[in-house]
Amino acid sequence: MLRANPHLIETNARLWLKTLRKKYALPEMTLSSIPEDEWLELKHLGIDIVWLMGVWAPSPESAAIARANPGLAAAVKKISPELGPESLGASPYAVYGYKLNPELGLEQELKALREKLNSMGIRLFLDFVSNHAAKDNPFIYECPDCFITGGEEDVKAHPDWFFETEINGKKTHIAYGRDPNFPPWTDTAQYNYFNPLTREKRLELLLELAEVCDGVRCDMVMLTLNDIHESAWGWILGKAGYVKPAEEFWTHAIRTVKEKYPEFVFLAEVYWGLEWQVQLMGFDYSYDKVTYDRLRFMGADEVRGHLRAEKLYQKRSVRFIDNHDEAPSIEAFGREKAFTAAVIISTIKGLRFYSDLQLEGLRHKVPLQLGGIWERSADLAVRKFYEKLLKIVDHPAFHGGEWSLLEVRQCEPQDPSHKNILAWSWAQRRTIKIVVVNYSNAVSCGVVNVSVKSSGAAAIFEELSDRFFSFSAEEISNGLKLRQMQPYSAYIFDIEF
């Protein structure tokens, strides 16, 4: 069973394996022959879950579309001049089939890898792309009614929403996968979730995946919810005789899978304020884009407000400042702010989400279609920071302890800078961890409303700096008084009784 507030690392399977092949001079390396030291390194960092992103069979059409896209070619050139269109491949989210990409190994290697990781106390997560398939996925021809199709009038009204193919000798127009707020994904085909047969087939697939991994990261879950699906596609589904089902697909699917595999984990990529709704459907965890946006674009008050949300919701939230859809935090936030934001997401309730490139300090957003590797070296300062942070928050108090949001009071009546300071504690048995963050670009002072037992002056160990902080009796008599906290600075105090 996963511990509370587990740590997950997203690893781009294609790029990582190619990098390891070069590192070890083993061009035939597959997933099952990755040296154990690589997994042990993750284990020593306190990683509970490895999400191998992009392991499924790639779509030839998606690869061709990517290589013909000048925007993608320009994006990879920014990463390295040695990367060109030939380094691009299929999007991992245009899935041709849920079989292991032969470039990564043989089909049975996934199950063997899962067993190996489980023996080390690590869980394996894989992708489930819920909303769409690759446009050349063979399943389209096995079950065309499992996808949304349009008539001639529909195509005339929205010519850029459909592609034409021949099924059983008949010209058929299938809808591209689409988020209503963006242009269609032209390498994909849109599932019809109002067709009971689609739901049945998707559930069958989830049951198959539960045989080879410990959990699934479900892509763009909100697009498959009944109301959203109806809003986006109801106009065409109604004409075909489909009606909105009474029950959400996920409610039934998660319940059914967990009846057979009770420890299987469902993680939802979801936005638009629907996080709590999908948690109620049974998802174990849901993306928390609210915290990301408040950390990136707002300040301490807004972050503090979100941390007052219901505790079960917080426990099931996925906290991140990096993932493959966002610009790298080291670039988007700036170094000091990114480090401080990392301390925040690593010490609050919820699943703590990291990416392999985040730990390297990569400054460029890597297109998902990139299949080639380039000469690069990790930013050692970033790597050192994350190694220290992850080892600190691996402590049992951050997982089995009781979390409390702490009030921060003014140092002086005329000084409002305490509002810039966030603080919380984790208490477990004879250990208290006190996290204090100045989430602003100004020097700030505050009194953290926490009781520190001492008969007089005290020296308290701060883990990020590896040093003791001396406090006078006055500074701890009525809370922990912190003067002159530097902009975007953080403390993790360790108090043992």
Summary of the structure (lengths in Angstrom):
residues: 497
radius of gyration: 24.5
end to end distance: 29.5
largest distance: 87.2
contacts: 1608
relative contact order: 0.10
helix: 38%
strand: 25%
